[in-house]
Amino acid sequence: MKSNTVTCSFVMDRDVYNTYKSIIAGYGQSVKSNIIEHMQNVINYGIPNAETIAAIKEVEELEKDPNKKVYNSFDELLEELDDE
């Protein structure tokens, strides 16, 4: 085993684990890989909230889209909503 690794062990409710595992498996992930991914997101963003991390990632992806709609003001956005 590498010298800079750690083995994590914890106890949790079996029903919670099984429910979590079934959800994660539906996305093609293992519990271990999902927990590691979440930990890396917390490190990258300094935010432990999964919903906030997902929103940040969504904004980052939108920023890369050259066809995204850009508004110069909040009023301009509201105008477009009123037109719909």
PDB file of N, CA, C and O in Angstrom:
ATOM      1  N   MET A   1       0.840  -1.190   0.000  1.00  0.00           N
ATOM      2  CA  MET A   1       0.000   0.000   0.000  1.00  0.00           C
ATOM      3  C   MET A   1       0.881   1.249   0.000  1.00  0.00           C
ATOM      4  O   MET A   1       1.931   1.271   0.642  1.00  0.00           O
ATOM      5  N   LYS A   2       0.461   2.265  -0.707  1.00  0.00           N
ATOM      6  CA  LYS A   2       1.209   3.515  -0.766  1.00  0.00           C
ATOM      7  C   LYS A   2       1.304   4.139   0.632  1.00  0.00           C
ATOM      8  O   LYS A   2       0.399   3.992   1.454  1.00  0.00           O
ATOM      9  N   SER A   3       2.389   4.822   0.878  1.00  0.00           N
ATOM     10  CA  SER A   3       2.575   5.435   2.193  1.00  0.00           C
ATOM     11  C   SER A   3       1.703   6.670   2.409  1.00  0.00           C
ATOM     12  O   SER A   3       1.481   7.067   3.553  1.00  0.00           O
ATOM     13  N   ASN A   4       1.208   7.278   1.347  1.00  0.00           N
ATOM     14  CA  ASN A   4       0.379   8.481   1.528  1.00  0.00           C
ATOM     15  C   ASN A   4      -1.107   8.182   1.318  1.00  0.00           C
ATOM     16  O   ASN A   4      -1.857   9.054   0.879  1.00  0.00           O
ATOM     17  N   THR A   5      -1.531   6.970   1.625  1.00  0.00           N
ATOM     18  CA  THR A   5      -2.948   6.619   1.539  1.00  0.00           C
ATOM     19  C   THR A   5      -3.493   6.366   2.938  1.00  0.00           C
ATOM     20  O   THR A   5      -2.742   6.173   3.895  1.00  0.00           O
ATOM     21  N   VAL A   6      -4.801   6.371   3.028  1.00  0.00           N
ATOM     22  CA  VAL A   6      -5.464   6.120   4.300  1.00  0.00           C
ATOM     23  C   VAL A   6      -6.631   5.182   4.049  1.00  0.00           C
ATOM     24  O   VAL A   6      -7.306   5.278   3.024  1.00  0.00           O
ATOM     25  N   THR A   7      -6.860   4.289   4.972  1.00  0.00           N
ATOM     26  CA  THR A   7      -8.025   3.413   4.899  1.00  0.00           C
ATOM     27  C   THR A   7      -9.099   4.002   5.798  1.00  0.00           C
ATOM     28  O   THR A   7      -8.860   4.246   6.981  1.00  0.00           O
ATOM     29  N   CYS A   8     -10.268   4.227   5.244  1.00  0.00           N
ATOM     30  CA  CYS A   8     -11.379   4.793   6.009  1.00  0.00           C
ATOM     31  C   CYS A   8     -12.366   3.687   6.361  1.00  0.00           C
ATOM     32  O   CYS A   8     -12.711   2.849   5.528  1.00  0.00           O
ATOM     33  N   SER A   9     -12.800   3.703   7.583  1.00  0.00           N
ATOM     34  CA  SER A   9     -13.779   2.720   8.031  1.00  0.00           C
ATOM     35  C   SER A   9     -14.773   3.424   8.938  1.00  0.00           C
ATOM     36  O   SER A   9     -14.388   4.159   9.848  1.00  0.00           O
ATOM     37  N   PHE A  10     -16.060   3.193   8.682  1.00  0.00           N
ATOM     38  CA  PHE A  10     -17.081   3.786   9.536  1.00  0.00           C
ATOM     39  C   PHE A  10     -18.306   2.886   9.552  1.00  0.00           C
ATOM     40  O   PHE A  10     -18.472   2.032   8.681  1.00  0.00           O
ATOM     41  N   VAL A  11     -19.138   3.079  10.519  1.00  0.00           N
ATOM     42  CA  VAL A  11     -20.348   2.289  10.690  1.00  0.00           C
ATOM     43  C   VAL A  11     -21.541   3.183  10.386  1.00  0.00           C
ATOM     44  O   VAL A  11     -21.587   4.341  10.799  1.00  0.00           O
ATOM     45  N   MET A  12     -22.510   2.625   9.654  1.00  0.00           N
ATOM     46  CA  MET A  12     -23.715   3.390   9.360  1.00  0.00           C
ATOM     47  C   MET A  12     -24.912   2.455   9.269  1.00  0.00           C
ATOM     48  O   MET A  12     -24.751   1.237   9.199  1.00  0.00           O
ATOM     49  N   ASP A  13     -26.079   3.011   9.269  1.00  0.00           N
ATOM     50  CA  ASP A  13     -27.317   2.247   9.172  1.00  0.00           C
ATOM     51  C   ASP A  13     -27.352   1.485   7.844  1.00  0.00           C
ATOM     52  O   ASP A  13     -27.106   2.072   6.790  1.00  0.00           O
ATOM     53  N   ARG A  14     -27.651   0.199   7.886  1.00  0.00           N
ATOM     54  CA  ARG A  14     -27.642  -0.642   6.686  1.00  0.00           C
ATOM     55  C   ARG A  14     -28.672  -0.175   5.665  1.00  0.00           C
ATOM     56  O   ARG A  14     -28.386  -0.164   4.468  1.00  0.00           O
ATOM     57  N   ASP A  15     -29.869   0.212   6.116  1.00  0.00           N
ATOM     58  CA  ASP A  15     -30.899   0.662   5.170  1.00  0.00           C
ATOM     59  C   ASP A  15     -30.472   1.940   4.442  1.00  0.00           C
ATOM     60  O   ASP A  15     -30.709   2.085   3.243  1.00  0.00           O
ATOM     61  N   VAL A  16     -29.845   2.856   5.167  1.00  0.00           N
ATOM     62  CA  VAL A  16     -29.344   4.083   4.540  1.00  0.00           C
ATOM     63  C   VAL A  16     -28.287   3.726   3.507  1.00  0.00           C
ATOM     64  O   VAL A  16     -28.319   4.234   2.386  1.00  0.00           O
ATOM     65  N   TYR A  17     -27.350   2.855   3.873  1.00  0.00           N
ATOM     66  CA  TYR A  17     -26.290   2.440   2.949  1.00  0.00           C
ATOM     67  C   TYR A  17     -26.878   1.785   1.706  1.00  0.00           C
ATOM     68  O   TYR A  17     -26.504   2.131   0.585  1.00  0.00           O
ATOM     69  N   ASN A  18     -27.790   0.847   1.897  1.00  0.00           N
ATOM     70  CA  ASN A  18     -28.369   0.130   0.755  1.00  0.00           C
ATOM     71  C   ASN A  18     -29.155   1.063  -0.161  1.00  0.00           C
ATOM     72  O   ASN A  18     -29.097   0.918  -1.382  1.00  0.00           O
ATOM     73  N   THR A  19     -29.883   2.010   0.406  1.00  0.00           N
ATOM     74  CA  THR A  19     -30.627   2.971  -0.400  1.00  0.00           C
ATOM     75  C   THR A  19     -29.661   3.847  -1.193  1.00  0.00           C
ATOM     76  O   THR A  19     -29.848   4.067  -2.389  1.00  0.00           O
ATOM     77  N   TYR A  20     -28.632   4.342  -0.516  1.00  0.00           N
ATOM     78  CA  TYR A  20     -27.610   5.163  -1.174  1.00  0.00           C
ATOM     79  C   TYR A  20     -26.943   4.379  -2.292  1.00  0.00           C
ATOM     80  O   TYR A  20     -26.785   4.877  -3.407  1.00  0.00           O
ATOM     81  N   LYS A  21     -26.554   3.147  -1.985  1.00  0.00           N
ATOM     82  CA  LYS A  21     -25.872   2.301  -2.967  1.00  0.00           C
ATOM     83  C   LYS A  21     -26.747   2.066  -4.195  1.00  0.00           C
ATOM     84  O   LYS A  21     -26.252   2.100  -5.322  1.00  0.00           O
ATOM     85  N   SER A  22     -28.048   1.828  -3.987  1.00  0.00           N
ATOM     86  CA  SER A  22     -28.926   1.576  -5.133  1.00  0.00           C
ATOM     87  C   SER A  22     -29.064   2.817  -6.017  1.00  0.00           C
ATOM     88  O   SER A  22     -29.152   2.701  -7.239  1.00  0.00           O
ATOM     89  N   ILE A  23     -29.083   3.989  -5.410  1.00  0.00           N
ATOM     90  CA  ILE A  23     -29.158   5.230  -6.184  1.00  0.00           C
ATOM     91  C   ILE A  23     -27.866   5.444  -6.954  1.00  0.00           C
ATOM     92  O   ILE A  23     -27.897   5.733  -8.150  1.00  0.00           O
ATOM     93  N   ILE A  24     -26.740   5.306  -6.285  1.00  0.00           N
ATOM     94  CA  ILE A  24     -25.431   5.498  -6.908  1.00  0.00           C
ATOM     95  C   ILE A  24     -25.210   4.494  -8.036  1.00  0.00           C
ATOM     96  O   ILE A  24     -24.696   4.854  -9.095  1.00  0.00           O
ATOM     97  N   ALA A  25     -25.590   3.253  -7.816  1.00  0.00           N
ATOM     98  CA  ALA A  25     -25.426   2.212  -8.834  1.00  0.00           C
ATOM     99  C   ALA A  25     -26.224   2.551 -10.086  1.00  0.00           C
ATOM    100  O   ALA A  25     -25.809   2.225 -11.198  1.00  0.00           O
ATOM    101  N   GLY A  26     -27.366   3.202  -9.907  1.00  0.00           N
ATOM    102  CA  GLY A  26     -28.190   3.622 -11.043  1.00  0.00           C
ATOM    103  C   GLY A  26     -27.473   4.615 -11.946  1.00  0.00           C
ATOM    104  O   GLY A  26     -27.836   4.772 -13.112  1.00  0.00           O
ATOM    105  N   TYR A  27     -26.461   5.282 -11.414  1.00  0.00           N
ATOM    106  CA  TYR A  27     -25.649   6.216 -12.192  1.00  0.00           C
ATOM    107  C   TYR A  27     -24.320   5.599 -12.600  1.00  0.00           C
ATOM    108  O   TYR A  27     -23.422   6.297 -13.070  1.00  0.00           O
ATOM    109  N   GLY A  28     -24.196   4.278 -12.419  1.00  0.00           N
ATOM    110  CA  GLY A  28     -22.988   3.565 -12.826  1.00  0.00           C
ATOM    111  C   GLY A  28     -21.792   3.804 -11.932  1.00  0.00           C
ATOM    112  O   GLY A  28     -20.650   3.657 -12.368  1.00  0.00           O
ATOM    113  N   GLN A  29     -22.040   4.172 -10.689  1.00  0.00           N
ATOM    114  CA  GLN A  29     -20.950   4.440  -9.757  1.00  0.00           C
ATOM    115  C   GLN A  29     -20.974   3.454  -8.605  1.00  0.00           C
ATOM    116  O   GLN A  29     -21.990   2.821  -8.322  1.00  0.00           O
ATOM    117  N   SER A  30     -19.834   3.341  -7.952  1.00  0.00           N
ATOM    118  CA  SER A  30     -19.764   2.575  -6.713  1.00  0.00           C
ATOM    119  C   SER A  30     -19.845   3.564  -5.555  1.00  0.00           C
ATOM    120  O   SER A  30     -19.617   4.760  -5.737  1.00  0.00           O
ATOM    121  N   VAL A  31     -20.166   3.070  -4.381  1.00  0.00           N
ATOM    122  CA  VAL A  31     -20.222   3.935  -3.205  1.00  0.00           C
ATOM    123  C   VAL A  31     -18.856   4.579  -2.988  1.00  0.00           C
ATOM    124  O   VAL A  31     -18.763   5.782  -2.742  1.00  0.00           O
ATOM    125  N   LYS A  32     -17.805   3.783  -3.078  1.00  0.00           N
ATOM    126  CA  LYS A  32     -16.451   4.301  -2.861  1.00  0.00           C
ATOM    127  C   LYS A  32     -16.128   5.418  -3.861  1.00  0.00           C
ATOM    128  O   LYS A  32     -15.668   6.486  -3.457  1.00  0.00           O
ATOM    129  N   SER A  33     -16.362   5.191  -5.151  1.00  0.00           N
ATOM    130  CA  SER A  33     -16.015   6.209  -6.145  1.00  0.00           C
ATOM    131  C   SER A  33     -16.849   7.473  -5.950  1.00  0.00           C
ATOM    132  O   SER A  33     -16.356   8.581  -6.164  1.00  0.00           O
ATOM    133  N   ASN A  34     -18.122   7.312  -5.541  1.00  0.00           N
ATOM    134  CA  ASN A  34     -18.973   8.472  -5.324  1.00  0.00           C
ATOM    135  C   ASN A  34     -18.527   9.285  -4.122  1.00  0.00           C
ATOM    136  O   ASN A  34     -18.534  10.515  -4.162  1.00  0.00           O
ATOM    137  N   ILE A  35     -18.145   8.610  -3.067  1.00  0.00           N
ATOM    138  CA  ILE A  35     -17.666   9.317  -1.875  1.00  0.00           C
ATOM    139  C   ILE A  35     -16.368  10.049  -2.191  1.00  0.00           C
ATOM    140  O   ILE A  35     -16.183  11.194  -1.778  1.00  0.00           O
ATOM    141  N   ILE A  36     -15.464   9.389  -2.926  1.00  0.00           N
ATOM    142  CA  ILE A  36     -14.210  10.038  -3.302  1.00  0.00           C
ATOM    143  C   ILE A  36     -14.491  11.249  -4.185  1.00  0.00           C
ATOM    144  O   ILE A  36     -13.866  12.294  -4.004  1.00  0.00           O
ATOM    145  N   GLU A  37     -15.414  11.133  -5.132  1.00  0.00           N
ATOM    146  CA  GLU A  37     -15.776  12.258  -5.998  1.00  0.00           C
ATOM    147  C   GLU A  37     -16.327  13.416  -5.177  1.00  0.00           C
ATOM    148  O   GLU A  37     -15.972  14.572  -5.404  1.00  0.00           O
ATOM    149  N   HIS A  38     -17.200  13.099  -4.219  1.00  0.00           N
ATOM    150  CA  HIS A  38     -17.764  14.153  -3.372  1.00  0.00           C
ATOM    151  C   HIS A  38     -16.663  14.839  -2.566  1.00  0.00           C
ATOM    152  O   HIS A  38     -16.647  16.065  -2.454  1.00  0.00           O
ATOM    153  N   MET A  39     -15.749  14.058  -2.008  1.00  0.00           N
ATOM    154  CA  MET A  39     -14.651  14.639  -1.235  1.00  0.00           C
ATOM    155  C   MET A  39     -13.808  15.569  -2.111  1.00  0.00           C
ATOM    156  O   MET A  39     -13.408  16.644  -1.664  1.00  0.00           O
ATOM    157  N   GLN A  40     -13.538  15.165  -3.350  1.00  0.00           N
ATOM    158  CA  GLN A  40     -12.747  15.997  -4.249  1.00  0.00           C
ATOM    159  C   GLN A  40     -13.482  17.288  -4.593  1.00  0.00           C
ATOM    160  O   GLN A  40     -12.860  18.344  -4.705  1.00  0.00           O
ATOM    161  N   ASN A  41     -14.805  17.212  -4.762  1.00  0.00           N
ATOM    162  CA  ASN A  41     -15.600  18.420  -5.017  1.00  0.00           C
ATOM    163  C   ASN A  41     -15.544  19.376  -3.831  1.00  0.00           C
ATOM    164  O   ASN A  41     -15.448  20.590  -4.010  1.00  0.00           O
ATOM    165  N   VAL A  42     -15.606  18.830  -2.623  1.00  0.00           N
ATOM    166  CA  VAL A  42     -15.511  19.671  -1.428  1.00  0.00           C
ATOM    167  C   VAL A  42     -14.155  20.368  -1.408  1.00  0.00           C
ATOM    168  O   VAL A  42     -14.066  21.553  -1.086  1.00  0.00           O
ATOM    169  N   ILE A  43     -13.103  19.632  -1.751  1.00  0.00           N
ATOM    170  CA  ILE A  43     -11.762  20.224  -1.800  1.00  0.00           C
ATOM    171  C   ILE A  43     -11.692  21.293  -2.885  1.00  0.00           C
ATOM    172  O   ILE A  43     -11.189  22.389  -2.639  1.00  0.00           O
ATOM    173  N   ASN A  44     -12.190  20.989  -4.080  1.00  0.00           N
ATOM    174  CA  ASN A  44     -12.112  21.930  -5.208  1.00  0.00           C
ATOM    175  C   ASN A  44     -12.907  23.202  -4.974  1.00  0.00           C
ATOM    176  O   ASN A  44     -12.453  24.290  -5.328  1.00  0.00           O
ATOM    177  N   TYR A  45     -14.083  23.080  -4.382  1.00  0.00           N
ATOM    178  CA  TYR A  45     -14.984  24.224  -4.253  1.00  0.00           C
ATOM    179  C   TYR A  45     -15.087  24.765  -2.826  1.00  0.00           C
ATOM    180  O   TYR A  45     -15.635  25.847  -2.612  1.00  0.00           O
ATOM    181  N   GLY A  46     -14.568  24.024  -1.858  1.00  0.00           N
ATOM    182  CA  GLY A  46     -14.656  24.468  -0.476  1.00  0.00           C
ATOM    183  C   GLY A  46     -16.082  24.512   0.034  1.00  0.00           C
ATOM    184  O   GLY A  46     -16.388  25.230   0.986  1.00  0.00           O
ATOM    185  N   ILE A  47     -16.959  23.738  -0.604  1.00  0.00           N
ATOM    186  CA  ILE A  47     -18.389  23.740  -0.267  1.00  0.00           C
ATOM    187  C   ILE A  47     -18.856  22.292  -0.126  1.00  0.00           C
ATOM    188  O   ILE A  47     -18.757  21.527  -1.085  1.00  0.00           O
ATOM    189  N   PRO A  48     -19.357  21.901   1.030  1.00  0.00           N
ATOM    190  CA  PRO A  48     -19.782  20.514   1.194  1.00  0.00           C
ATOM    191  C   PRO A  48     -21.190  20.206   0.685  1.00  0.00           C
ATOM    192  O   PRO A  48     -21.608  19.048   0.689  1.00  0.00           O
ATOM    193  N   ASN A  49     -21.915  21.219   0.253  1.00  0.00           N
ATOM    194  CA  ASN A  49     -23.301  21.029  -0.171  1.00  0.00           C
ATOM    195  C   ASN A  49     -23.357  20.562  -1.626  1.00  0.00           C
ATOM    196  O   ASN A  49     -22.919  21.285  -2.521  1.00  0.00           O
ATOM    197  N   ALA A  50     -23.885  19.379  -1.870  1.00  0.00           N
ATOM    198  CA  ALA A  50     -23.919  18.788  -3.213  1.00  0.00           C
ATOM    199  C   ALA A  50     -24.728  19.640  -4.199  1.00  0.00           C
ATOM    200  O   ALA A  50     -24.350  19.744  -5.366  1.00  0.00           O
ATOM    201  N   GLU A  51     -25.830  20.249  -3.753  1.00  0.00           N
ATOM    202  CA  GLU A  51     -26.656  21.072  -4.642  1.00  0.00           C
ATOM    203  C   GLU A  51     -25.898  22.323  -5.091  1.00  0.00           C
ATOM    204  O   GLU A  51     -25.993  22.734  -6.247  1.00  0.00           O
ATOM    205  N   THR A  52     -25.151  22.919  -4.171  1.00  0.00           N
ATOM    206  CA  THR A  52     -24.368  24.104  -4.524  1.00  0.00           C
ATOM    207  C   THR A  52     -23.262  23.734  -5.499  1.00  0.00           C
ATOM    208  O   THR A  52     -23.013  24.461  -6.460  1.00  0.00           O
ATOM    209  N   ILE A  53     -22.597  22.611  -5.261  1.00  0.00           N
ATOM    210  CA  ILE A  53     -21.548  22.144  -6.160  1.00  0.00           C
ATOM    211  C   ILE A  53     -22.125  21.894  -7.549  1.00  0.00           C
ATOM    212  O   ILE A  53     -21.516  22.279  -8.547  1.00  0.00           O
ATOM    213  N   ALA A  54     -23.294  21.253  -7.629  1.00  0.00           N
ATOM    214  CA  ALA A  54     -23.932  20.989  -8.919  1.00  0.00           C
ATOM    215  C   ALA A  54     -24.268  22.294  -9.633  1.00  0.00           C
ATOM    216  O   ALA A  54     -24.105  22.392 -10.849  1.00  0.00           O
ATOM    217  N   ALA A  55     -24.736  23.297  -8.890  1.00  0.00           N
ATOM    218  CA  ALA A  55     -25.063  24.590  -9.499  1.00  0.00           C
ATOM    219  C   ALA A  55     -23.808  25.273 -10.029  1.00  0.00           C
ATOM    220  O   ALA A  55     -23.834  25.867 -11.107  1.00  0.00           O
ATOM    221  N   ILE A  56     -22.716  25.195  -9.283  1.00  0.00           N
ATOM    222  CA  ILE A  56     -21.460  25.790  -9.741  1.00  0.00           C
ATOM    223  C   ILE A  56     -20.992  25.105 -11.012  1.00  0.00           C
ATOM    224  O   ILE A  56     -20.576  25.773 -11.958  1.00  0.00           O
ATOM    225  N   LYS A  57     -21.053  23.785 -11.045  1.00  0.00           N
ATOM    226  CA  LYS A  57     -20.652  23.042 -12.242  1.00  0.00           C
ATOM    227  C   LYS A  57     -21.527  23.425 -13.440  1.00  0.00           C
ATOM    228  O   LYS A  57     -21.027  23.554 -14.558  1.00  0.00           O
ATOM    229  N   GLU A  58     -22.822  23.604 -13.207  1.00  0.00           N
ATOM    230  CA  GLU A  58     -23.732  24.000 -14.291  1.00  0.00           C
ATOM    231  C   GLU A  58     -23.345  25.361 -14.849  1.00  0.00           C
ATOM    232  O   GLU A  58     -23.329  25.553 -16.065  1.00  0.00           O
ATOM    233  N   VAL A  59     -23.036  26.298 -13.976  1.00  0.00           N
ATOM    234  CA  VAL A  59     -22.619  27.623 -14.419  1.00  0.00           C
ATOM    235  C   VAL A  59     -21.313  27.538 -15.198  1.00  0.00           C
ATOM    236  O   VAL A  59     -21.158  28.203 -16.223  1.00  0.00           O
ATOM    237  N   GLU A  60     -20.375  26.726 -14.722  1.00  0.00           N
ATOM    238  CA  GLU A  60     -19.105  26.567 -15.432  1.00  0.00           C
ATOM    239  C   GLU A  60     -19.323  26.016 -16.841  1.00  0.00           C
ATOM    240  O   GLU A  60     -18.666  26.447 -17.788  1.00  0.00           O
ATOM    241  N   GLU A  61     -20.239  25.072 -16.976  1.00  0.00           N
ATOM    242  CA  GLU A  61     -20.547  24.518 -18.298  1.00  0.00           C
ATOM    243  C   GLU A  61     -21.230  25.558 -19.186  1.00  0.00           C
ATOM    244  O   GLU A  61     -20.931  25.647 -20.377  1.00  0.00           O
ATOM    245  N   LEU A  62     -22.141  26.342 -18.614  1.00  0.00           N
ATOM    246  CA  LEU A  62     -22.812  27.392 -19.377  1.00  0.00           C
ATOM    247  C   LEU A  62     -21.813  28.434 -19.879  1.00  0.00           C
ATOM    248  O   LEU A  62     -21.936  28.937 -20.996  1.00  0.00           O
ATOM    249  N   GLU A  63     -20.826  28.752 -19.044  1.00  0.00           N
ATOM    250  CA  GLU A  63     -19.816  29.735 -19.446  1.00  0.00           C
ATOM    251  C   GLU A  63     -19.026  29.267 -20.663  1.00  0.00           C
ATOM    252  O   GLU A  63     -18.525  30.092 -21.427  1.00  0.00           O
ATOM    253  N   LYS A  64     -18.909  27.971 -20.853  1.00  0.00           N
ATOM    254  CA  LYS A  64     -18.165  27.416 -21.993  1.00  0.00           C
ATOM    255  C   LYS A  64     -18.989  27.413 -23.278  1.00  0.00           C
ATOM    256  O   LYS A  64     -18.429  27.245 -24.361  1.00  0.00           O
ATOM    257  N   ASP A  65     -20.301  27.594 -23.181  1.00  0.00           N
ATOM    258  CA  ASP A  65     -21.209  27.501 -24.324  1.00  0.00           C
ATOM    259  C   ASP A  65     -21.188  28.800 -25.127  1.00  0.00           C
ATOM    260  O   ASP A  65     -21.647  29.833 -24.639  1.00  0.00           O
ATOM    261  N   PRO A  66     -20.657  28.761 -26.361  1.00  0.00           N
ATOM    262  CA  PRO A  66     -20.600  29.992 -27.160  1.00  0.00           C
ATOM    263  C   PRO A  66     -21.979  30.470 -27.628  1.00  0.00           C
ATOM    264  O   PRO A  66     -22.114  31.613 -28.065  1.00  0.00           O
ATOM    265  N   ASN A  67     -23.000  29.618 -27.546  1.00  0.00           N
ATOM    266  CA  ASN A  67     -24.346  29.981 -28.006  1.00  0.00           C
ATOM    267  C   ASN A  67     -25.275  30.395 -26.865  1.00  0.00           C
ATOM    268  O   ASN A  67     -26.481  30.540 -27.068  1.00  0.00           O
ATOM    269  N   LYS A  68     -24.724  30.583 -25.677  1.00  0.00           N
ATOM    270  CA  LYS A  68     -25.577  30.921 -24.536  1.00  0.00           C
ATOM    271  C   LYS A  68     -26.185  32.308 -24.704  1.00  0.00           C
ATOM    272  O   LYS A  68     -25.592  33.186 -25.330  1.00  0.00           O
ATOM    273  N   LYS A  69     -27.357  32.492 -24.146  1.00  0.00           N
ATOM    274  CA  LYS A  69     -28.040  33.785 -24.170  1.00  0.00           C
ATOM    275  C   LYS A  69     -27.444  34.652 -23.069  1.00  0.00           C
ATOM    276  O   LYS A  69     -27.317  34.212 -21.927  1.00  0.00           O
ATOM    277  N   VAL A  70     -27.085  35.865 -23.408  1.00  0.00           N
ATOM    278  CA  VAL A  70     -26.491  36.794 -22.450  1.00  0.00           C
ATOM    279  C   VAL A  70     -27.419  37.997 -22.298  1.00  0.00           C
ATOM    280  O   VAL A  70     -27.938  38.524 -23.282  1.00  0.00           O
ATOM    281  N   TYR A  71     -27.615  38.417 -21.062  1.00  0.00           N
ATOM    282  CA  TYR A  71     -28.447  39.579 -20.767  1.00  0.00           C
ATOM    283  C   TYR A  71     -27.561  40.684 -20.216  1.00  0.00           C
ATOM    284  O   TYR A  71     -26.628  40.421 -19.457  1.00  0.00           O
ATOM    285  N   ASN A  72     -27.853  41.913 -20.598  1.00  0.00           N
ATOM    286  CA  ASN A  72     -27.079  43.053 -20.122  1.00  0.00           C
ATOM    287  C   ASN A  72     -27.616  43.620 -18.817  1.00  0.00           C
ATOM    288  O   ASN A  72     -26.941  44.393 -18.138  1.00  0.00           O
ATOM    289  N   SER A  73     -28.848  43.225 -18.473  1.00  0.00           N
ATOM    290  CA  SER A  73     -29.427  43.688 -17.218  1.00  0.00           C
ATOM    291  C   SER A  73     -30.525  42.723 -16.800  1.00  0.00           C
ATOM    292  O   SER A  73     -31.006  41.915 -17.594  1.00  0.00           O
ATOM    293  N   PHE A  74     -30.907  42.828 -15.544  1.00  0.00           N
ATOM    294  CA  PHE A  74     -32.005  42.008 -15.035  1.00  0.00           C
ATOM    295  C   PHE A  74     -33.314  42.426 -15.696  1.00  0.00           C
ATOM    296  O   PHE A  74     -34.179  41.588 -15.951  1.00  0.00           O
ATOM    297  N   ASP A  75     -33.459  43.705 -15.971  1.00  0.00           N
ATOM    298  CA  ASP A  75     -34.668  44.201 -16.651  1.00  0.00           C
ATOM    299  C   ASP A  75     -34.813  43.563 -18.033  1.00  0.00           C
ATOM    300  O   ASP A  75     -35.918  43.219 -18.451  1.00  0.00           O
ATOM    301  N   GLU A  76     -33.695  43.410 -18.733  1.00  0.00           N
ATOM    302  CA  GLU A  76     -33.718  42.786 -20.060  1.00  0.00           C
ATOM    303  C   GLU A  76     -34.198  41.340 -19.961  1.00  0.00           C
ATOM    304  O   GLU A  76     -34.965  40.874 -20.803  1.00  0.00           O
ATOM    305  N   LEU A  77     -33.751  40.652 -18.951  1.00  0.00           N
ATOM    306  CA  LEU A  77     -34.198  39.271 -18.738  1.00  0.00           C
ATOM    307  C   LEU A  77     -35.701  39.236 -18.455  1.00  0.00           C
ATOM    308  O   LEU A  77     -36.423  38.410 -19.014  1.00  0.00           O
ATOM    309  N   LEU A  78     -36.166  40.130 -17.590  1.00  0.00           N
ATOM    310  CA  LEU A  78     -37.585  40.182 -17.262  1.00  0.00           C
ATOM    311  C   LEU A  78     -38.433  40.512 -18.492  1.00  0.00           C
ATOM    312  O   LEU A  78     -39.531  39.981 -18.659  1.00  0.00           O
ATOM    313  N   GLU A  79     -37.916  41.392 -19.347  1.00  0.00           N
ATOM    314  CA  GLU A  79     -38.620  41.742 -20.584  1.00  0.00           C
ATOM    315  C   GLU A  79     -38.858  40.510 -21.434  1.00  0.00           C
ATOM    316  O   GLU A  79     -39.956  40.296 -21.948  1.00  0.00           O
ATOM    317  N   GLU A  80     -37.824  39.706 -21.575  1.00  0.00           N
ATOM    318  CA  GLU A  80     -37.950  38.489 -22.369  1.00  0.00           C
ATOM    319  C   GLU A  80     -38.958  37.528 -21.758  1.00  0.00           C
ATOM    320  O   GLU A  80     -39.710  36.872 -22.478  1.00  0.00           O
ATOM    321  N   LEU A  81     -38.975  37.444 -20.452  1.00  0.00           N
ATOM    322  CA  LEU A  81     -39.946  36.573 -19.782  1.00  0.00           C
ATOM    323  C   LEU A  81     -41.363  37.074 -19.997  1.00  0.00           C
ATOM    324  O   LEU A  81     -42.286  36.277 -20.161  1.00  0.00           O
ATOM    325  N   ASP A  82     -41.543  38.382 -19.999  1.00  0.00           N
ATOM    326  CA  ASP A  82     -42.869  38.968 -20.230  1.00  0.00           C
ATOM    327  C   ASP A  82     -43.359  38.704 -21.647  1.00  0.00           C
ATOM    328  O   ASP A  82     -44.563  38.587 -21.875  1.00  0.00           O
ATOM    329  N   ASP A  83     -42.430  38.607 -22.608  1.00  0.00           N
ATOM    330  CA  ASP A  83     -42.767  38.372 -24.009  1.00  0.00           C
ATOM    331  C   ASP A  83     -43.234  36.938 -24.268  1.00  0.00           C
ATOM    332  O   ASP A  83     -43.861  36.659 -25.290  1.00  0.00           O
ATOM    333  N   GLU A  84     -42.929  36.045 -23.348  1.00  0.00           N
ATOM    334  CA  GLU A  84     -43.287  34.627 -23.575  1.00  0.00           C
ATOM    335  C   GLU A  84     -44.709  34.313 -23.264  1.00  0.00           C
ATOM    336  O   GLU A  84     -45.134  33.167 -23.411  1.00  0.00           O
TER     337      GLU A  84
END
